[in-house]
Amino acid sequence: FSPYTPAVHACFALQEALQELEDQGGWRARRQRYRQLSEQVRSKLAALGIPTYLEAAAYSSMISSFKLPKGWDYQTIHDALRSSGFVIYAGQGGLYREMFRICTMGDIQDEDLARLLAAAEALICGRSKQ
């Protein structure tokens, strides 16, 4: 019971979100999907010479942090990936000078991840050839 007019649209959105979660195998399956996506990003960036900021065991299933490559700044990487349709995040506080973060949470399809990794590779390899 609600003493005021309930936010019906929010109730329907929640109901739909819970149904989608169930359809996808529940929270454990979703966490595993996020973990797989994060591991793919970490693996590809490591192959491009961009190490993670923390040890692997310290990461959650949905966000990873990376050391800024030597000679790069956050804004350059952010702007280049943004022009390809992706948003990355700076390190908080003064850490923006040392690292950036990539989140793999949400409705990310395999094709989306492939496009992100291709954009990152083109950026890193293109700059290293200059």
N, C-alpha and C positions, 0 to 999 in steps of 0.2 A: 504494500500500500504506500502510495506517495501522497503527501498532503497538497502537492501542487501538480500541475500538468507534467507528466514524466517526459523525459527526452526520448521519445519513441524511436527516432532515427538512431540514437546511440544504442538503444536496446537491440534493435534489429542488426546493427553493425556488429555488436558483440556476439549475438547469436550466430551470425554468418562467420565471423572469425573463429569461433569455437568449433563450428562445423568443419571449416577448412582444416583446422588443426587436427581434428579427429580423422578426416579423410586422408591426411598425409601421414597417419600412423602415430599421432600423439606427440607429446613434448620430447620424448626421447629420440624419436626419428628426426624431429626438427633440429634438435641439438646436434645430432650426428651429421646432418646435412650441413649445418653451419660450420661444424668442425672440419668437414671435408673441404669445403670451400676455402676456409682459412688456411688449411694446410697446402692447398694448391697454390694460393697466393704466396705463401712463405717460400715454398719450394721454387717457384718460378723466379721470384725476386732474388733469392739466394743464387740461383744459376746465373743471374744477370750481375752478380757481384754486390747485391744490396743485402747485407745481413740484417737479421732481426735485432731489435733493441734489447730484448730479454731472452732468457733461456726458454726453450720450447715448453717446458713444464709449467711456466708461469702464465701462459696464454689461456684466455677464455675461449669459448667455442666460436666467438663472433667478431673479435677485433684483434688486429695484430699491429705492432709498431715496428718501424724499420729505421735504421740509421740513415741519415742523409748521406748520399754519396759525396765523396770529397769534391769540392768545387761547386756543389749544388746548394741551392737554398730551397726552403719549403715552397715559397711563392712560385718559383719557376716550375716545379713539379706539379703543384696544384693547378696552375693556369693551363699547363699543357694537357693534363688529363681532363680538366674541365672542358677544354675545347673539343675533346673527344667524347664528352657526355658523362664524365665520371667526377665524383666529388670525393676527395680525400680530406683528412683532418690533420691539423698541426698538432704537435706535442703541446700539452697544456703548460701555461706559464712560460718560463724561459726555455723549456724543452723544444720549442718550435725551431730553435737554432740547431738542434741535434737530430731530430727525428720527425717522422710523419706516421700517420695511422691509416689503416684501411679496414673498413667494417664490411663484413659479409653477412649481414643480417637483413632479412626481408625476402621479398619474392624475387630472388636472384636466380635466373635460369643459367644453364650451362653456357649458352650462347653469350649471355651478358659477361660472364667471367672470362670467356675466351676473348671477347673484345677488349676487356680491361687489360688482360695480360698482353695482348698484341699491342695495345697502345703504350703500355709501360715498356715493352721491349723496343718498340720503334723509338720512343723517347730516349731511352738509355743508350741504345746502340747508335742512334743517329748522332747524339751528342759526343759519344766517345770517338766517333770517326772524324770529328771536326778538329 
